[in-house]
Every structure is written in structure tokens, then in C-alpha cells.
């Protein structure tokens, strides 16, 4: 949309200098485009805007943009706490499943068909080596979700998922604003430290 077609830009020309300065003073309440348009209009009118205010506004909107692009919009500490909770619950449930799991059921035919060379030969005859591999994979995958093997599966998935959350929570501050984790220190306190 062309800026002259937008109602805000059409209204911008009718605003007074005080109203435009309100966009600059209360920049956190407005969109970045509106604030930048107000700054541009003030400059065309010849109203001075301090460099400190401009740099503070640009830092604020850069920080907002970095937070918007993050994978998760919450505090990184909450992701780490969530990873600890998932890890604790997952391991406890895996231990509970391991303790209460019943032994695997016996084969309904009374023997394992894979122990028979005739069965393996028939599988290979009908579908080739890939058929044997597919049947073995399917049986292995089915065994993962039964009995004590289910507890191992849950424990592994829990460790992987909680590590991913912990990693994102620990490293999300490194990719964002480097000043986001620093505490506010007044300028007088900085001069006392040096």
C-alpha cells in the first residue's frame, strides 16, 4: 500500500508537533512504522529530535524484533524450568513403567517364526531382502512400545526433549540482545567501579 493511501499517513500531516512528539516519547505504545513516520515528519518540519532518543528508540525496536524472531517468546528461564520438569516427570514415569511392566507375551503359534529358516526363505522369495528388513524393522518398532522396552523408550525421548528445551532456553539469550541479561546500573555506579 502506498503511504498516501494509508489513513495513518494521511492523518499524520494534520497532527501537531506536540502530538508527533507524543509518538516519540511513548514509543513503546506504537508500532515501529508509526514512530519512524512521526520522526520523519518532525524532521521535515524542522523540529529537532535528540540523538539519544533516536538511539533508544532504535534499540527498543531492534530488541522487539529480535524477540519476535525468537523460537519461543517466553523468558529463557521458563524453558529451562520446563525442561527440568519434563525430565523429572519423564524419568519418574519411565521408572514406574519399568517396575510395573508385565513380561512380553508368548508367541501365539508357540514359536518365533523368525527362528524358522523356511519362514525367512518364504519372506525373501516373495519380497526380497528388503521384505525381511521391513518385517524386522516393524517388529523391532512394535517391541519399543511394550513392556520394559516402553520405559527405555520414554526415558530416551524424555532426555532428548528436555535437552532440546534446555538448550534453547540456555542459548536464546546469546542470539538476542546482549544487554538483555544485564542488570540496570546507573551511570554513577559505573564510574565508581572503574
C-alpha positions, 0 to 999 in steps of 0.5 A: 500500500502506498503511504498516501493511501494509508489513513495513518499517513494521511492523518499524520500531516494534520497532527501537531508537533506536540502530538508527533512528539507524543509518538516519540516519547511513548514509543513503546505504545506504537508500532515501529512504522508509526514512530519512524513516520512521526520522526520523519515528519518532525524532521521535515518540519524542522523540529529537532529530535535528540540523538539519544532518543533516536538511539533508544528508540532504535534499540527498543525496536531492534530488541522487539524484533529480535524477540519476535524472531525468537523460537519461543517468546517466553523468558529463557528461564521458563524453558529451562524450568520446563525442561527440568520438569519434563525430565523429572516427570519423564524419568519418574514415569519411565521408572514406574513403567519399568517396575510395573511392566508385565513380561512380553507375551508368548508367541501365539503359534508357540514359536518365533517364526523368525527362528524358522529358516523356511519362514525367512526363505518364504519372506525373501522369495516373495519380497526380497531382502528388503521384505525381511528388513521391513518385517524386522524393522516393524517388529523391532518398532512394535517391541519399543512400545511394550513392556520394559522396552516402553520405559527405555523408550520414554526415558530416551525421548524424555532426555532428548526433549528436555535437552532440546528445551534446555538448550534453547532456553540456555542459548536464546539469550546469546542470539538476542540482545546482549544487554538483555541479561544485564542488570540496570546500573546507573551511570554513577555506579559505573564510574565508581567501579572503574 
